[in-house]
Amino acid sequence: MNYATSSPITSLTYYLTEACNLRCTYCYQEKNPARSNIDVGRATIDFLISASGSQKDIHLRFFGGEPLLEIEIMQ
């Protein structure tokens, strides 16, 4: 499916997890073990590529409590 429009999407933030290995007192995020999975990761990247149209530069940001706790999904 091609999602490209007259305003292609060139940047997307992928929320990987709410889990965190720190307990910072200033953190606004509730501590929750919720996490994404590999199928959602693939669909996210497929969507970004499809919605970017003919753009050569696209950006995917990883976000969450601590995204590196989900390194296997990032890879």
PLY file of the C-alpha trace (Angstrom):
ply
format ascii 1.0
element vertex 75
property float x
property float y
property float z
element edge 74
property int vertex1
property int vertex2
end_header
0.00 0.00 0.00
1.36 3.43 -0.91
0.67 6.12 1.71
2.56 8.91 -0.07
0.62 12.15 -0.32
1.43 15.65 -1.45
3.18 16.04 1.94
5.32 12.92 2.35
6.28 11.73 5.81
10.04 11.95 6.22
10.39 11.55 9.99
8.81 9.15 12.45
9.27 8.47 16.17
8.92 4.82 17.17
7.96 4.34 20.82
9.69 1.07 21.71
9.06 0.61 25.42
7.89 2.20 28.63
10.41 0.12 30.59
13.40 1.88 32.09
16.47 0.80 34.00
16.58 4.06 36.01
14.26 5.61 38.57
14.77 9.34 38.04
12.61 11.41 40.39
11.90 14.01 37.68
10.67 11.49 35.11
7.12 12.11 33.92
6.68 8.59 32.55
4.84 6.02 34.63
6.83 2.86 35.20
5.23 0.23 33.02
6.77 -2.84 31.36
4.79 -2.28 28.13
6.86 -2.86 25.02
6.59 -3.06 21.27
7.39 -6.16 19.20
9.22 -7.07 16.01
6.04 -7.16 13.88
5.12 -3.60 14.88
8.72 -2.56 14.20
8.62 -3.97 10.68
5.23 -2.37 10.00
6.55 0.98 11.27
9.53 0.91 8.93
7.40 -0.29 5.99
4.95 2.57 6.63
7.73 5.18 6.82
9.29 3.99 3.56
5.94 3.86 1.79
4.74 7.24 3.13
8.01 8.99 2.27
7.27 8.84 -1.46
10.30 9.82 -3.51
12.13 11.48 -0.60
15.74 10.34 -0.33
16.25 11.29 3.33
14.00 9.74 5.94
14.53 9.62 9.71
13.44 7.07 12.30
13.82 8.01 15.97
13.63 5.48 18.78
11.90 6.68 21.94
10.54 5.28 25.15
11.52 4.73 28.74
14.90 3.37 27.63
14.85 2.24 23.98
18.15 0.36 24.29
16.41 -2.15 26.58
14.80 -3.34 23.34
17.97 -3.55 21.27
16.82 -6.76 19.53
13.78 -4.94 18.11
15.96 -1.99 17.04
18.33 -4.30 15.18
0 1
1 2
2 3
3 4
4 5
5 6
6 7
7 8
8 9
9 10
10 11
11 12
12 13
13 14
14 15
15 16
16 17
17 18
18 19
19 20
20 21
21 22
22 23
23 24
24 25
25 26
26 27
27 28
28 29
29 30
30 31
31 32
32 33
33 34
34 35
35 36
36 37
37 38
38 39
39 40
40 41
41 42
42 43
43 44
44 45
45 46
46 47
47 48
48 49
49 50
50 51
51 52
52 53
53 54
54 55
55 56
56 57
57 58
58 59
59 60
60 61
61 62
62 63
63 64
64 65
65 66
66 67
67 68
68 69
69 70
70 71
71 72
72 73
73 74
